[in-house]
């Protein structure tokens, strides 16, 4: 029997892309999944329908993660729909949007991640796990420059990772493990498309440097794997194309 059978997972930012693909994989492993969206209810409901059609269980919850009310709604949905919370996948990120304020990247990629962790820790039992999804461009930003168009997002995501990692002792005290999954640019994601539009050829450049860029489904499989992987708390899983980042880090 799968280690996820009967467990409940909240996946933030899961109405499309990596989040949606991860949610479907977790559901296929037997997890009950809370699908989170900010605005696009039909898209989230479609993910739920696909999970249910495959024999899984899921609910869609509209929640703005930058608000306490949004996070409360998300965690409450897990408890009310499925009786608990065992896995929190912090996948939602952003910051390239032009209409949500200058500080939106930091509010979503750092502050909301920490607030989501706090909201999750109120319900996660001993043996629970938190998975934070990030990018190599963010994970290595203190040592390796990224494109100017992405720097604000990268720095805010790195700030989020640092802030979450600082909470390791608190998670350890509760018996909750924490894993970071960092990936290169992902083919077909909104971020990759926006960056390639802002800087034509950026995607091809990364593809050459990395040798290969993962698809949404391939990267989601790695995220889903880390939901139950037997690794130390605080482990950072580098998925694809990290060699040139590691070679360029100082010291």
C-alpha positions in Angstrom: 0.0 0.0 0.0 1.2 3.5 -0.8 2.6 5.6 2.1 0.1 8.3 1.0 -3.0 6.1 1.1 -5.6 7.9 3.2 -3.3 10.8 3.9 -4.4 14.4 3.2 -2.3 16.9 1.2 -2.7 20.6 0.7 -0.9 21.8 -2.5 -0.8 25.6 -2.9 -1.0 27.1 -6.4 -2.4 23.8 -7.8 -4.9 24.8 -10.4 -2.3 24.6 -13.2 1.3 23.7 -14.0 3.5 21.9 -11.6 1.1 22.3 -8.7 -1.8 20.6 -10.6 0.5 17.9 -11.9 1.8 17.2 -8.4 -1.7 17.1 -7.0 -2.8 14.5 -9.5 0.2 12.3 -8.8 -0.4 12.5 -5.0 -4.0 11.6 -5.6 -3.0 8.7 -7.7 -0.9 7.5 -4.7 -4.0 7.5 -2.6 -3.8 11.0 -1.0 -6.9 13.2 -0.5 -5.8 16.5 -2.1 -6.9 20.1 -1.4 -6.5 22.0 -4.7 -5.7 25.7 -4.1 -6.4 28.6 -6.6 -6.4 32.3 -6.3 -8.8 33.4 -9.0 -9.5 30.7 -11.6 -12.2 28.4 -10.1 -13.1 26.6 -13.3 -9.4 25.6 -13.8 -9.2 24.3 -10.3 -12.5 22.4 -10.6 -11.2 20.8 -13.7 -8.2 19.4 -11.8 -10.6 18.1 -9.1 -12.8 16.5 -11.8 -9.7 14.8 -13.4 -8.6 13.4 -10.0 -12.1 12.1 -9.2 -12.5 10.6 -12.7 -9.3 8.6 -11.9 -10.8 7.4 -8.7 -9.1 9.9 -6.3 -10.5 12.4 -3.9 -10.0 16.2 -4.0 -11.6 19.5 -3.3 -10.9 23.0 -4.7 -10.5 26.0 -2.4 -10.2 29.6 -3.5 -7.7 31.3 -1.2 -5.4 34.2 -1.4 -2.3 33.0 0.4 -1.2 36.5 1.3 -4.2 36.8 3.7 -4.8 35.1 7.0 -8.4 34.4 5.9 -7.2 32.6 2.8 -4.8 30.4 4.7 -7.4 29.6 7.3 -9.9 28.6 4.6 -7.2 26.3 3.0 -6.3 24.4 6.2 -9.9 24.2 7.3 -10.9 22.6 4.0 -8.4 19.8 4.7 -9.8 19.2 8.2 -13.5 19.5 7.3 -13.3 17.5 4.0 -10.8 14.8 4.9 -10.4 14.9 8.7 -6.8 16.1 8.9 -3.6 17.3 7.3 -0.5 15.2 6.7 1.4 16.9 3.8 1.8 20.6 2.9 3.3 21.3 -0.5 4.3 25.0 -0.8 4.3 25.3 -4.5 2.6 28.7 -5.1 4.8 31.5 -6.2 4.7 34.6 -8.4 6.0 38.1 -8.6 6.2 38.8 -12.3 2.6 40.1 -12.3 2.5 43.8 -13.0 -0.8 44.6 -11.3 -0.4 43.3 -7.7 1.9 45.9 -6.2 5.7 46.3 -6.0 6.0 44.2 -2.8 3.8 41.4 -4.1 6.8 39.0 -4.8 8.1 39.3 -1.2 4.6 39.1 0.3 3.8 35.9 -1.7 7.2 34.2 -1.9 8.4 34.9 1.6 5.7 36.2 4.0 2.9 33.9 2.7 5.1 30.9 2.8 6.0 31.4 6.4 2.3 32.1 7.3 1.3 29.0 5.4 3.8 26.9 7.4 2.5 28.3 10.7 -1.1 27.6 9.6 -0.1 24.1 8.6 1.9 23.3 11.7 -1.2 23.9 13.8 -2.6 20.7 12.2 0.3 18.6 10.9 0.9 15.6 13.2 4.2 14.0 14.0 5.3 12.3 10.8 3.9 15.1 8.7 5.9 16.7 6.0 6.3 20.2 4.4 7.7 20.4 0.8 8.9 23.8 -0.5 9.2 24.1 -4.3 11.7 26.6 -5.7 14.0 27.2 -8.6 17.8 27.0 -9.0 17.7 30.6 -10.1 16.3 31.4 -6.6 18.1 28.8 -4.6 21.6 29.9 -5.9 20.8 33.7 -6.2 23.3 34.7 -3.5 26.1 33.2 -5.5 24.9 33.0 -9.1 23.4 36.0 -11.0 20.1 35.5 -12.8 18.3 37.5 -15.5 17.4 41.0 -14.3 13.8 40.3 -15.2 13.7 37.4 -12.7 15.9 38.8 -10.0 13.1 40.2 -7.8 11.3 36.9 -7.9 14.5 34.9 -7.3 15.5 37.0 -4.3 12.0 36.8 -2.7 11.9 33.0 -3.2 15.3 32.7 -1.7 14.2 34.8 1.2 11.2 32.5 1.6 13.4 29.4 1.6 15.7 31.0 4.2 12.8 32.0 6.4 11.3 28.5 6.2 14.6 26.8 6.9 15.0 29.0 10.0 11.9 27.2 11.4 13.5 23.8 11.2 13.9 23.5 15.0 10.2 24.3 15.5 9.2 21.7 12.9 11.6 19.1 14.5 10.0 19.7 17.9 6.6 18.7 16.3 8.1 15.7 14.5 7.4 17.4 11.1 10.0 17.0 8.4 10.9 19.7 5.8 12.2 19.2 2.3 13.2 21.7 -0.4 12.8 20.8 -4.1 14.7 23.1 -6.5 14.4 22.8 -10.2 15.7 24.6 -13.3 13.5 26.4 -15.7 10.5 24.2 -16.5 9.3 23.8 -20.1 5.8 25.1 -20.5 5.4 27.0 -17.3 4.1 30.6 -17.1 7.3 31.8 -15.6 9.5 30.3 -18.4 7.1 31.7 -21.0 7.2 35.2 -19.5 11.0 35.1 -19.1 11.5 34.0 -22.7 9.2 36.8 -23.9 11.1 39.4 -21.8 14.4 38.0 -23.0 14.1 36.1 -26.2 16.4 33.0 -26.3 16.6 32.7 -22.5 14.9 29.3 -22.5 17.2 28.0 -25.2 20.2 29.3 -23.3 19.2 27.4 -20.2 18.4 24.3 -22.2 22.0 24.3 -23.6 23.6 25.0 -20.2 21.6 22.3 -18.4 21.6 19.8 -21.2 17.9 19.3 -20.8 15.0 21.1 -19.2 12.3 19.1 -17.4 8.7 19.2 -18.5 6.0 20.1 -16.0 5.1 16.4 -15.6 8.7 15.4 -15.1 9.4 18.0 -12.4 6.0 17.3 -10.7 7.1 13.6 -10.4 10.2 14.7 -8.5 8.2 17.0 -6.2 5.7 14.1 -5.5 8.5 11.7 -4.8 9.8 14.0 -2.1 6.5 13.9 -0.3 7.5 10.5 1.1 11.2 10.2 0.3 13.4 8.9 3.2 15.6 11.9 3.5 16.8 14.0 6.4 14.7 17.1 7.4 16.2 20.1 5.7 17.2 18.1 2.7 17.5 20.1 -0.6 16.7 18.0 -3.7 18.3 19.6 -6.8 16.4 18.5 -9.9 18.1 18.8 -13.2 20.7 21.2 -14.5 22.3 22.2 -11.1 25.8 21.3 -12.1 26.6 24.6 -13.8 25.0 26.5 -10.8 27.2 24.5 -8.4 30.3 25.2 -10.5 29.6 28.9 -10.4 29.0 29.2 -6.7 31.6 31.1 -4.8 34.0 29.1 -2.7 
